[in-house]
Amino acid sequence: MKRKKKYGFIDRKGNSSIPFKYSEATDFADSVALVKLKKDYKLITVLGKEIFSSESKPLKLSARYFTLGDDLMSIINHQGQLVYGDVNNIQKINGKLYIITLASGEIKLLSD
């Protein structure tokens, strides 16, 4: 919800569960929301716990993964953990399977 130009989250009864302090916020997906606080983007849990923070905005790759960066990317999971760094290319094979090419030339499969 938005109140006085700030986003926060309420529970099913309408009570504030996460304070209204974010300048941007997405809905929760797989128990994680992307929010912006001052200059940092954060992934938070439904309890408001910060699990990842970056000055760059993470982009949603799939239901459980985010990417960071432009030329060399990083992939972060929905628990805020780095899965792959130095990613050159990401190719989507189907709805839940990706081919990841690392800067070293290594090729990985990522399943959502």
Secondary structure, DSSP 8 states (H G I E B T S, - for coil): -EETTEEEEE-TTS-EEEEEEESEE---BTTEEEEEETTEEEEEETT--EEEEESS--EE-SSSEEEE-SSSEEEEETTS-EEEEEEEEEEEEETTEEEEEETTS-EEEEE-
